[in-house]
Amino acid sequence: MNRTQYTIVAIDGTEDARAAAAACNKALGDAGDSFSLEAAEAQVAECSPSLRDALAIEGTEIEIWEAWIDGDRDNAERFSVPAGGMVDIAEAGAAALGVEVSESLNVVRV
């Protein structure tokens, strides 16, 4: 399943806008709302009026995958990769688990 992940970016490059974007993205991540356009819009709306025009919301389509080692699915890790990108899924899954690619590594798209 592909999902769209939203990120708030500073479009004017000022330090204040970059700081506001970073704070908004942290709040989205902390709340688990990085896949909600409405939550991203609400974060921008909470910024001071002078900063709102300096921020934009970008959406990136990603795929969600899960990786685990044989016999240990209970400790599987979820990770994401850009949709349609040229990514070595085995390498990405191994990195999510903090292990090397091996025959005992399992990955599945969720």
Secondary structure, DSSP 8 states (H G I E B T S, - for coil): -EEEEEEEEESS--HHHHHHHHHHHHHHHHHT-TT-HHHHHHHHHHS-HHHHTTEEEEEEEEEEEEEEETT-GGG-EEEEEETT----HHHHHHHHHTS---TTEEEEE-
